[in-house]
């Protein structure tokens, strides 16, 4: 009898263990696949999108001319059954690029808009990775109009600790305003700012402080195959660049909620951080993807010089930079599909 009782106890304990393990797995799966709340009016349609296609490549851009480049290219073909879904004021377009399932969305400008939009994209849809393309200012004199940077790292350089007047030099990079007094350098009551790292939160890991946010290493390696891709030199019959633009890989980028049009700060960013492009969204998009363990890549076309020698902000240059960045992004999407690269989530 005692042996039978012990066996029953062990059996009950084993069943409890199995049940707890199953509940734990279900909870983990629910956390990973969480989507819209059940009473959201678009919940059923979102589920339908995830059933009829995917996993999708998320394609994001921030600025209307960047979306216009995609529309006029006719690369994107809308899904005939559910061509788009509107969520939180954003339109998520469902379709294909080069026969690859894609959902594209324009985030709006600056970091808050772009970060929120990417999080909605990842929460609602079955996304295998995020491709971001757009325009950027150049802080590197070796880059020319229309060139496309495939950055390897991006930093959010708009996070500062504003230090007291005559404060000691710290361990982190600093911008001393007195060094830019004109005509004579000296002290400045604005003192200096210290550039601070970003706080990265991700599932199953402690918070990390990172200054340089990496794009996905495997996706970056695939993107290196595009270095010889031919880009457009002419927008139309009346506007052409003096030289054919090129694809440059492995550069660093800078993101801040600032439109840079200042030669001194442009030079400072390049000398201090060795960044080649400046924009207002890339770091937020990469960080959202890192937090969700989703691969990301960034392609930025040079549309201006960030306050450098040629300060003219030309619509033609913006359009051409958008077209070239899109071209690289579209070819990358085709490469990803060819390589059939799937990350373990």
C-alpha positions as a Python dict, from the first residue, in 0.01 Angstrom:
ca = {
    (1, 'X'): (0, 0, 0),
    (2, 'X'): (280, 238, 86),
    (3, 'X'): (451, 169, -245),
    (4, 'X'): (123, 229, -430),
    (5, 'X'): (67, 556, -241),
    (6, 'X'): (420, 675, -321),
    (7, 'X'): (372, 586, -688),
    (8, 'X'): (43, 783, -697),
    (9, 'X'): (214, 1082, -531),
    (10, 'X'): (496, 1070, -784),
    (11, 'X'): (240, 1041, -1065),
    (12, 'X'): (50, 1346, -932),
    (13, 'X'): (374, 1539, -900),
    (14, 'X'): (474, 1442, -1255),
    (15, 'X'): (136, 1557, -1389),
    (16, 'X'): (170, 1887, -1203),
    (17, 'X'): (519, 1932, -1346),
    (18, 'X'): (393, 1866, -1698),
    (19, 'X'): (101, 2105, -1651),
    (20, 'X'): (328, 2379, -1511),
    (21, 'X'): (577, 2326, -1793),
    (22, 'X'): (295, 2347, -2048),
    (23, 'X'): (155, 2663, -1891),
    (24, 'X'): (503, 2814, -1887),
    (25, 'X'): (550, 2738, -2256),
    (26, 'X'): (207, 2877, -2341),
    (27, 'X'): (284, 3192, -2143),
    (28, 'X'): (616, 3234, -2321),
    (29, 'X'): (446, 3183, -2656),
    (30, 'X'): (174, 3430, -2567),
    (31, 'X'): (436, 3688, -2472),
    (32, 'X'): (621, 3630, -2799),
    (33, 'X'): (315, 3637, -3027),
    (34, 'X'): (115, 3908, -2849),
    (35, 'X'): (-81, 4115, -3097),
    (36, 'X'): (-375, 4351, -3076),
    (37, 'X'): (-611, 4319, -2782),
    (38, 'X'): (-907, 4090, -2854),
    (39, 'X'): (-1163, 4374, -2857),
    (40, 'X'): (-964, 4595, -3095),
    (41, 'X'): (-1181, 4666, -3403),
    (42, 'X'): (-897, 4562, -3637),
    (43, 'X'): (-802, 4245, -3450),
    (44, 'X'): (-970, 4007, -3694),
    (45, 'X'): (-829, 4178, -4002),
    (46, 'X'): (-475, 4173, -3859),
    (47, 'X'): (-511, 3801, -3789),
    (48, 'X'): (-628, 3753, -4147),
    (49, 'X'): (-322, 3936, -4282),
    (50, 'X'): (-98, 3706, -4082),
    (51, 'X'): (-285, 3403, -4217),
    (52, 'X'): (-280, 3493, -4587),
    (53, 'X'): (90, 3582, -4601),
    (54, 'X'): (411, 3615, -4413),
    (55, 'X'): (630, 3609, -4235),
    (56, 'X'): (669, 3958, -4379),
    (57, 'X'): (960, 4192, -4428),
    (58, 'X'): (875, 4519, -4256),
    (59, 'X'): (977, 4811, -4480),
    (60, 'X'): (978, 5149, -4308),
    (61, 'X'): (1045, 5502, -4420),
    (62, 'X'): (985, 5833, -4243),
    (63, 'X'): (938, 6114, -4493),
    (64, 'X'): (680, 6162, -4776),
    (65, 'X'): (937, 6186, -5061),
    (66, 'X'): (1076, 5850, -4946),
    (67, 'X'): (732, 5689, -4975),
    (68, 'X'): (677, 5865, -5309),
    (69, 'X'): (989, 5694, -5444),
    (70, 'X'): (833, 5356, -5361),
    (71, 'X'): (494, 5443, -5509),
    (72, 'X'): (632, 5576, -5837),
    (73, 'X'): (875, 5282, -5871),
    (74, 'X'): (581, 5036, -5884),
    (75, 'X'): (801, 4786, -5702),
    (76, 'X'): (535, 4735, -5438),
    (77, 'X'): (224, 4541, -5540),
    (78, 'X'): (-66, 4562, -5294),
    (79, 'X'): (-242, 4250, -5177),
    (80, 'X'): (-573, 4225, -5365),
    (81, 'X'): (-770, 4101, -5063),
    (82, 'X'): (-636, 4325, -4785),
    (83, 'X'): (-426, 4605, -4939),
    (84, 'X'): (-375, 4800, -4617),
    (85, 'X'): (-472, 4839, -4251),
    (86, 'X'): (-488, 5167, -4059),
    (87, 'X'): (-360, 5143, -3701),
    (88, 'X'): (-292, 5432, -3462),
    (89, 'X'): (-299, 5684, -3746),
    (90, 'X'): (-49, 5489, -3957),
    (91, 'X'): (-125, 5301, -4276),
    (92, 'X'): (30, 4954, -4293),
    (93, 'X'): (38, 4852, -4660),
    (94, 'X'): (25, 4479, -4732),
    (95, 'X'): (175, 4332, -5048),
    (96, 'X'): (491, 4215, -5218),
    (97, 'X'): (823, 4349, -5349),
    (98, 'X'): (1001, 4124, -5598),
    (99, 'X'): (757, 3848, -5499),
    (100, 'X'): (854, 3875, -5131),
    (101, 'X'): (583, 3936, -4870),
    (102, 'X'): (623, 4292, -4741),
    (103, 'X'): (433, 4527, -4512),
    (104, 'X'): (543, 4887, -4554),
    (105, 'X'): (461, 5186, -4338),
    (106, 'X'): (565, 5550, -4322),
    (107, 'X'): (656, 5625, -3962),
    (108, 'X'): (659, 6002, -3961),
    (109, 'X'): (966, 6202, -3871),
    (110, 'X'): (1188, 6185, -3562),
    (111, 'X'): (1257, 5919, -3302),
    (112, 'X'): (929, 5899, -3109),
    (113, 'X'): (719, 5850, -3423),
    (114, 'X'): (956, 5596, -3575),
    (115, 'X'): (1000, 5394, -3256),
    (116, 'X'): (625, 5377, -3188),
    (117, 'X'): (548, 5277, -3546),
    (118, 'X'): (802, 4995, -3552),
    (119, 'X'): (671, 4861, -3221),
    (120, 'X'): (314, 4856, -3360),
    (121, 'X'): (444, 4679, -3672),
    (122, 'X'): (618, 4411, -3466),
    (123, 'X'): (332, 4365, -3220),
    (124, 'X'): (57, 4333, -3481),
    (125, 'X'): (214, 4145, -3770),
    (126, 'X'): (429, 3837, -3832),
    (127, 'X'): (754, 4019, -3915),
    (128, 'X'): (1079, 3838, -3992),
    (129, 'X'): (1289, 4157, -3998),
    (130, 'X'): (1281, 4532, -4064),
    (131, 'X'): (1440, 4713, -4358),
    (132, 'X'): (1468, 5089, -4319),
    (133, 'X'): (1554, 5325, -4602),
    (134, 'X'): (1551, 5701, -4637),
    (135, 'X'): (1752, 6019, -4687),
    (136, 'X'): (2027, 6160, -4469),
    (137, 'X'): (2268, 6446, -4434),
    (138, 'X'): (2635, 6371, -4486),
    (139, 'X'): (2893, 6454, -4220),
    (140, 'X'): (3172, 6284, -4415),
    (141, 'X'): (3329, 6476, -4703),
    (142, 'X'): (3402, 6150, -4885),
    (143, 'X'): (3028, 6097, -4938),
    (144, 'X'): (2856, 6267, -5230),
    (145, 'X'): (2498, 6343, -5321),
    (146, 'X'): (2303, 6029, -5409),
    (147, 'X'): (2547, 5789, -5239),
    (148, 'X'): (2384, 5523, -5019),
    (149, 'X'): (2531, 5435, -4681),
    (150, 'X'): (2478, 5083, -4547),
    (151, 'X'): (2557, 5161, -4188),
    (152, 'X'): (2691, 4903, -3945),
    (153, 'X'): (2631, 5105, -3629),
    (154, 'X'): (2414, 5401, -3537),
    (155, 'X'): (2418, 5614, -3223),
    (156, 'X'): (2154, 5839, -3071),
    (157, 'X'): (2356, 6158, -3034),
    (158, 'X'): (2065, 6364, -2903),
    (159, 'X'): (2085, 6229, -2546),
    (160, 'X'): (2285, 6477, -2336),
    (161, 'X'): (2374, 6552, -1979),
    (162, 'X'): (2401, 6931, -1966),
    (163, 'X'): (2687, 7008, -1733),
    (164, 'X'): (2747, 7298, -1497),
    (165, 'X'): (2968, 7593, -1586),
    (166, 'X'): (3337, 7511, -1520),
    (167, 'X'): (3255, 7145, -1447),
    (168, 'X'): (3530, 6885, -1475),
    (169, 'X'): (3581, 6680, -1789),
    (170, 'X'): (3404, 6345, -1765),
    (171, 'X'): (3464, 6001, -1913),
    (172, 'X'): (3209, 6032, -2194),
    (173, 'X'): (3245, 6243, -2512),
    (174, 'X'): (3167, 6611, -2457),
    (175, 'X'): (3079, 6915, -2663),
    (176, 'X'): (3237, 7226, -2510),
    (177, 'X'): (3050, 7532, -2633),
    (178, 'X'): (3338, 7761, -2543),
    (179, 'X'): (3551, 7591, -2808),
    (180, 'X'): (3317, 7737, -3070),
    (181, 'X'): (3311, 8098, -2951),
    (182, 'X'): (3380, 8340, -3232),
    (183, 'X'): (3612, 8514, -3297),
    (184, 'X'): (3804, 8396, -2989),
    (185, 'X'): (3763, 8067, -2809),
    (186, 'X'): (3703, 8083, -2435),
    (187, 'X'): (3449, 8018, -2162),
    (188, 'X'): (3078, 8004, -2234),
    (189, 'X'): (2797, 8007, -1979),
    (190, 'X'): (2626, 7726, -2169),
    (191, 'X'): (2929, 7524, -2056),
    (192, 'X'): (2918, 7179, -2224),
    (193, 'X'): (2709, 6871, -2279),
    (194, 'X'): (2808, 6510, -2222),
    (195, 'X'): (2682, 6251, -2469),
    (196, 'X'): (2511, 5967, -2286),
    (197, 'X'): (2443, 5608, -2400),
    (198, 'X'): (2099, 5465, -2472),
    (199, 'X'): (1928, 5218, -2238),
    (200, 'X'): (1836, 4901, -2425),
    (201, 'X'): (1564, 4679, -2278),
    (202, 'X'): (1509, 4335, -2430),
    (203, 'X'): (1328, 4016, -2330),
    (204, 'X'): (1517, 3786, -2097),
    (205, 'X'): (1815, 4020, -2059),
    (206, 'X'): (1911, 4289, -1809),
    (207, 'X'): (1904, 4647, -1927),
    (208, 'X'): (2215, 4740, -2125),
    (209, 'X'): (2364, 5082, -2180),
    (210, 'X'): (2486, 5109, -2538),
    (211, 'X'): (2618, 5404, -2728),
    (212, 'X'): (2656, 5224, -3063),
    (213, 'X'): (2354, 5027, -3174),
    (214, 'X'): (2440, 4750, -3425),
    (215, 'X'): (2232, 4645, -3721),
    (216, 'X'): (2192, 4270, -3763),
    (217, 'X'): (2533, 4118, -3843),
    (218, 'X'): (2403, 3847, -4078),
    (219, 'X'): (2189, 4094, -4269),
    (220, 'X'): (2482, 4332, -4289),
    (221, 'X'): (2702, 4059, -4436),
    (222, 'X'): (2440, 3996, -4705),
    (223, 'X'): (2413, 4370, -4775),
    (224, 'X'): (2786, 4382, -4857),
    (225, 'X'): (2698, 4198, -5179),
    (226, 'X'): (2533, 4520, -5303),
    (227, 'X'): (2848, 4735, -5312),
    (228, 'X'): (2864, 4722, -5692),
    (229, 'X'): (2493, 4791, -5745),
    (230, 'X'): (2443, 5060, -6010),
    (231, 'X'): (2261, 5364, -5874),
    (232, 'X'): (2087, 5642, -6062),
    (233, 'X'): (2283, 5954, -6153),
    (234, 'X'): (1995, 6140, -6320),
    (235, 'X'): (1652, 6218, -6181),
    (236, 'X'): (1522, 6330, -6520),
    (237, 'X'): (1640, 6494, -6842),
    (238, 'X'): (1719, 6821, -6666),
    (239, 'X'): (1881, 6709, -6338),
    (240, 'X'): (2189, 6486, -6321),
    (241, 'X'): (2467, 6451, -6065),
    (242, 'X'): (2824, 6508, -6188),
    (243, 'X'): (2927, 6153, -6091),
    (244, 'X'): (2745, 5823, -6053),
    (245, 'X'): (2657, 5759, -5687),
    (246, 'X'): (2787, 5452, -5508),
    (247, 'X'): (2691, 5212, -5230),
    (248, 'X'): (2923, 5233, -4929),
    (249, 'X'): (2906, 4973, -4651),
    (250, 'X'): (3028, 4967, -4292),
    (251, 'X'): (2986, 5334, -4200),
    (252, 'X'): (2851, 5479, -3878),
    (253, 'X'): (2541, 5693, -3849),
    (254, 'X'): (2408, 5949, -3605),
    (255, 'X'): (2044, 6003, -3506),
    (256, 'X'): (1897, 6297, -3317),
    (257, 'X'): (1571, 6492, -3316),
    (258, 'X'): (1760, 6773, -3487),
    (259, 'X'): (1780, 6874, -3851),
    (260, 'X'): (2150, 6946, -3890),
    (261, 'X'): (2238, 7255, -4091),
    (262, 'X'): (2554, 7372, -3913),
    (263, 'X'): (2906, 7321, -4046),
    (264, 'X'): (3078, 7337, -3706),
    (265, 'X'): (2858, 7073, -3544),
    (266, 'X'): (2880, 6861, -3859),
    (267, 'X'): (3260, 6865, -3832),
    (268, 'X'): (3243, 6792, -3459),
    (269, 'X'): (3028, 6482, -3510),
    (270, 'X'): (3262, 6343, -3774),
    (271, 'X'): (3580, 6409, -3574),
    (272, 'X'): (3440, 6297, -3238),
    (273, 'X'): (3237, 5994, -3343),
    (274, 'X'): (3347, 5919, -3701),
    (275, 'X'): (2985, 5925, -3819),
    (276, 'X'): (2922, 5965, -4190),
    (277, 'X'): (2547, 6034, -4198),
    (278, 'X'): (2299, 6221, -3979),
    (279, 'X'): (1926, 6154, -3961),
    (280, 'X'): (1630, 6166, -3722),
    (281, 'X'): (1501, 5806, -3709),
    (282, 'X'): (1753, 5525, -3766),
    (283, 'X'): (1865, 5471, -3405),
    (284, 'X'): (1506, 5446, -3280),
    (285, 'X'): (1419, 5189, -3548),
    (286, 'X'): (1727, 4977, -3476),
    (287, 'X'): (1666, 4997, -3100),
    (288, 'X'): (1304, 4885, -3136),
    (289, 'X'): (1422, 4586, -3337),
    (290, 'X'): (1697, 4500, -3088),
    (291, 'X'): (1444, 4511, -2803),
    (292, 'X'): (1224, 4263, -2988),
    (293, 'X'): (1510, 4039, -3110),
    (294, 'X'): (1419, 4113, -3472),
    (295, 'X'): (1691, 4174, -3735),
    (296, 'X'): (1719, 4517, -3894),
    (297, 'X'): (1922, 4697, -4160),
    (298, 'X'): (1945, 5063, -4262),
    (299, 'X'): (2003, 5223, -4603),
    (300, 'X'): (2039, 5602, -4617),
    (301, 'X'): (2083, 5807, -4932),
    (302, 'X'): (2273, 6136, -4910),
    (303, 'X'): (2044, 6431, -4987),
    (304, 'X'): (2236, 6717, -4822),
    (305, 'X'): (2566, 6797, -4652),
    (306, 'X'): (2435, 6874, -4302),
    (307, 'X'): (2541, 7236, -4322),
    (308, 'X'): (2857, 7171, -4522),
    (309, 'X'): (2984, 7364, -4823),
    (310, 'X'): (2666, 7327, -5029),
    (311, 'X'): (2376, 7419, -4800),
    (312, 'X'): (2107, 7417, -5069),
    (313, 'X'): (1832, 7170, -4978),
    (314, 'X'): (1710, 7058, -5318),
    (315, 'X'): (1389, 6865, -5380),
    (316, 'X'): (1565, 6698, -5674),
    (317, 'X'): (1847, 6577, -5449),
    (318, 'X'): (1598, 6448, -5190),
    (319, 'X'): (1410, 6260, -5459),
    (320, 'X'): (1724, 6107, -5610),
    (321, 'X'): (1861, 6009, -5269),
    (322, 'X'): (1527, 5843, -5187),
    (323, 'X'): (1522, 5654, -5517),
    (324, 'X'): (1875, 5523, -5469),
    (325, 'X'): (1818, 5421, -5107),
    (326, 'X'): (1499, 5240, -5214),
    (327, 'X'): (1685, 5063, -5494),
    (328, 'X'): (1938, 4921, -5250),
    (329, 'X'): (1662, 4826, -5004),
    (330, 'X'): (1459, 4645, -5273),
    (331, 'X'): (1761, 4449, -5397),
    (332, 'X'): (1842, 4357, -5039),
    (333, 'X'): (1489, 4224, -4986),
    (334, 'X'): (1535, 4002, -5292),
    (335, 'X'): (1870, 3881, -5155),
    (336, 'X'): (1718, 3798, -4817),
    (337, 'X'): (1453, 3588, -4987),
    (338, 'X'): (1717, 3415, -5199),
    (339, 'X'): (1925, 3335, -4892),
    (340, 'X'): (1608, 3230, -4704),
    (341, 'X'): (1764, 3364, -4386),
    (342, 'X'): (1545, 3306, -4081),
    (343, 'X'): (1651, 3406, -3730),
    (344, 'X'): (1570, 3212, -3419),
    (345, 'X'): (1346, 3433, -3211),
}
